[in-house]
């Protein structure tokens, strides 16, 4: 019997798939970064998650990206990531 993908919800910890780049900052590869889902938006292929980065992700985040976020009025501790870029935990 095939494994079912886990249904994700707020509070779940997830990891970004390898080679994924930050949507607002294409030069930043975020594959392997992890965090907790704060909110899910949309449906189907267009679904996105609002993710709060964990401490490990924040420590590897470059200062250049943090400055970019500040200049755009964004908080670097959160990201909006397409669901397709998330590695789901085992069910």
C-alpha positions as CSV (number, residue, x, y, z in Angstrom):
1,X,0.0,0.0,0.0
2,X,1.4,3.5,-0.9
3,X,2.1,6.0,1.8
4,X,-0.2,8.9,2.1
5,X,1.2,12.3,2.4
6,X,0.7,13.9,5.7
7,X,-1.8,16.8,5.8
8,X,0.0,19.8,6.9
9,X,-1.4,22.4,9.3
10,X,-0.3,25.3,11.5
11,X,2.2,24.2,14.0
12,X,3.9,21.5,11.8
13,X,7.6,21.7,11.4
14,X,8.7,21.4,7.7
15,X,11.9,21.6,5.7
16,X,12.5,23.3,2.3
17,X,13.3,21.0,-0.6
18,X,16.9,21.0,-1.9
19,X,17.8,23.7,-4.4
20,X,14.8,25.9,-3.7
21,X,15.5,29.7,-3.8
22,X,13.8,32.4,-1.7
23,X,11.0,33.8,-3.8
24,X,11.7,37.5,-3.1
25,X,15.5,37.0,-3.3
26,X,16.4,34.6,-6.1
27,X,20.2,34.5,-5.3
28,X,19.5,32.9,-1.9
29,X,19.2,29.1,-1.9
30,X,17.1,28.0,1.1
31,X,17.0,24.3,0.5
32,X,17.4,22.4,3.8
33,X,16.2,25.4,5.9
34,X,13.4,24.5,8.3
35,X,10.7,26.2,10.3
36,X,7.2,26.0,11.6
37,X,4.0,26.6,9.6
38,X,2.1,29.6,10.9
39,X,-0.6,29.7,8.3
40,X,-1.7,28.1,5.0
41,X,-3.1,30.1,2.2
42,X,-4.8,29.2,-1.1
43,X,-5.7,25.8,-2.5
44,X,-4.4,23.2,-4.8
45,X,-1.2,23.9,-6.8
46,X,-1.3,27.6,-5.8
47,X,-1.3,26.8,-2.1
48,X,1.4,28.6,0.0
49,X,2.5,28.5,3.6
50,X,3.5,31.2,5.9
51,X,6.6,29.8,7.6
52,X,8.5,31.0,10.7
53,X,12.1,30.1,10.4
54,X,13.7,28.1,13.2
55,X,16.9,29.1,15.0
56,X,19.1,27.1,12.7
57,X,17.7,28.8,9.6
58,X,18.1,32.2,11.1
59,X,21.7,31.5,11.9
60,X,22.5,30.7,8.3
61,X,20.6,33.6,6.9
62,X,22.9,36.1,5.3
63,X,22.9,39.7,6.5
64,X,22.4,40.9,2.9
65,X,19.0,39.1,2.9
66,X,18.1,40.6,6.3
67,X,18.9,44.1,5.0
68,X,16.9,43.4,1.8
69,X,13.9,42.5,4.0
70,X,14.2,45.6,6.1
71,X,14.4,47.8,3.0
72,X,11.2,46.2,1.7
73,X,9.3,46.5,5.0
74,X,9.4,42.7,5.5
75,X,10.4,40.6,8.6
76,X,13.2,38.2,7.8
77,X,12.0,35.7,10.4
78,X,9.0,34.7,8.2
79,X,8.6,33.6,4.6
80,X,5.8,32.8,2.2
81,X,6.7,29.6,0.4
82,X,4.8,27.6,-2.2
83,X,3.6,24.3,-0.8
84,X,5.4,22.4,-3.7
85,X,8.8,23.6,-2.2
86,X,8.1,22.0,1.2
87,X,9.2,18.5,2.2
88,X,6.4,17.0,4.1
89,X,7.0,15.0,7.2
90,X,6.3,11.3,7.2
91,X,2.7,10.4,7.9
